[in-house]
Amino acid sequence: MKKLYLIRSAKAGWDEPGLADFERGLSSRGLKNIRTIGAYLRLRGIRPDLLLSSCALRAQQTCDLLAEEIEYSGTKHYLRELYLTPPDRIREIITAQESEVEKLFVVGHSPQLHEVANSLMNEHLSRFPTMGIVAIDFEIDSWAELNEKSGQMDFFIYPKQFEYYMPAQIRAQLPREEL
């Protein structure tokens, strides 16, 4: 069985108006959201075997900070091909991964990851907010066997789900000023 986690990068800032989209870093809200989602993943004991990320600055920062939050120190690859790339190419990148990788994190952007998610499972996501994660299970032995509509959604989370109610276990892991 393989498990794919498609992760949209956290909220980027617009502090520098002349900055190219590729070079925009995270906003303070984006940083907070990474800590919240990271606490959720850590509580569930979720860590990847491999982490792939777009090399746009906000995606790299999301990747690095999320890895820190979940105490992951394994392999990370930053790929230019995950930035503004057609969904078919993203699926090709996923299917090219080694069979030993059971849990794969892919950090990227919308609408591409949104389209990939909808193409891989029968469930339909109507939106894919920043710092959203969709976890998809596949009954396959190799990533090369990945087919459209062959996945089953395990969960779909995003920061606004914790805006009005945050479980005590997550709240306890966040700095007091973020509550």
N, C-alpha and C positions, 0 to 999 in steps of 0.2 A: 504494500500500500504506500502511496505517495501523498504528501500533503503540501499544497501550495498556498502561500500567504501573499496575496497581492496587496501592497501597501501604498496608498497615495501619500506623497510627501506632505509634511506639515505646512501650515499656513506661512506663506512668504510675506516679507515686508515690502512696502513701497516707499521706504524712507528716502531713497535716492532716485528721483524721477528719471534721470538720464541713464540709469543702469539697465543693461540688457537683461532680458528675462532669464537667460541662462545663468547670470551672475547674481541674481537676487537671493539674499540669505533669509533666514527665518525671522518671523515677527515674535514678539514676546508671547502672544497667544499661541503661536506654533510651538514654542519651547514648552509652554505649560501643557499643551495637548500631548506632546511626546511623553512627558512624565506621567500623565494620567493613563494613557494607553499602555505605556511601559509597565506601570504598576499592575494593570489588568493581566498582561501577558506573563509577568513574573509570578503573580498569584496562581496562574494556571500552569506554571512550569513550562511555558512555551519558549523554546529556543530553536533556531534553525540549525541545519547542518552546513548550510551555505547561504550567504547573503549577497544578492546582486542589487546594484543600485545604479540609477542614472547618474551621470557625473555632473548634472546641473548642481549648483551650490546648495540649494535648498534640499535636494534629494540626498546629497552626500551628508549634509548636516543631520537630516532626519535619520539616515542610516547609522551614522556614528553615535548619535545620542540615544537612539533606541537600543542599539547594541549595548551601550553602557548601562542603560536602565535595566535590561534583562540579563546583565552580566554575561554577555556573549563575547568571547575573545577569539572566535574562530575566523575562518576565511571570509573576506569581503572583496568583491570585485566591483569596480566602478566602470560602467560601460556607457560610452557616448551613444551607443545604439539604443539605449533605453530612453533617450530624450527625443520627443516628438517623432517617434518611429511608428510606422503602421503596425496595427495589432498582429498581423500575420508574422512580422519579423520578431515581435516579442515572443510569440508562441514558438518560433524557431529557436530562439535563445533558450527558452525553457526546455524544449525537447532535446537540446544538445547537452544537457547536464548529465553527469555521471550517474549511473544506476545506484551507486552507494549513497547518494544524497537522498534521504527520505523526506526531510522537511526543508523546503526552499522558500526563502523570503525574497520578494522582488519589490524594490522601492522605485516608484516611477510617478507618472503624471496622468491626469485626466485630460482628454477623454480616452486615451489609449488603454489604460489599465481597466477602465470601466467596460470598454468594448471586449477586451480579452476575457474578463470575468463573465460577462453575459454570453460569450461564445462557448465557454467551457462547461457551463452548467445549465440545467433546465430552469432553475430559479432565475428571476429577472430582477436586477438592481435598477431602480429608477434613477438613482443618483449615487455618487461616490464622493462624499465630502473629503476635505483635506484631513489627513491623518486617519482616514478610514482604512479598515483592514477587512478583507474578505478571505476566509480560510476555506479551501476547497479540498475535499478528499477524492482520491482516484484509486480505483481497484486495479492498479497496474504494478508491474515489477520494474519497469524502466520508463524514464521520462520520454523516450522515443515512442512509446505506445500511446502518448497523450492524444486524445481525439476530441473534437467538438462535442459538446453536450454530454461528455462522459463523467463529469465531476458532480459531486454532491456537496452542497454548501454545509459546512460545519457551523460557522458563525459569521456574522457581519457586525462589526462594531465601529463606532466613530465617536469623537469627543462629546458632541451635543447630547448623546444618550446619558452622559453623566452630569449634565448641567443642572438638572432639578433633583436628581437623586444619585448619590454616589455611595456605593456600599462602604461600610465602615472599614473593611480590610484595605480598600484602595485609599480612602481618605487618610488612614493611619500612615501610609507610606509617602504622602506628599508633604512638602514644606508647609508650615502653618499659613504663610502669607499667600498661598495659592488657593486656599479654601474659601 
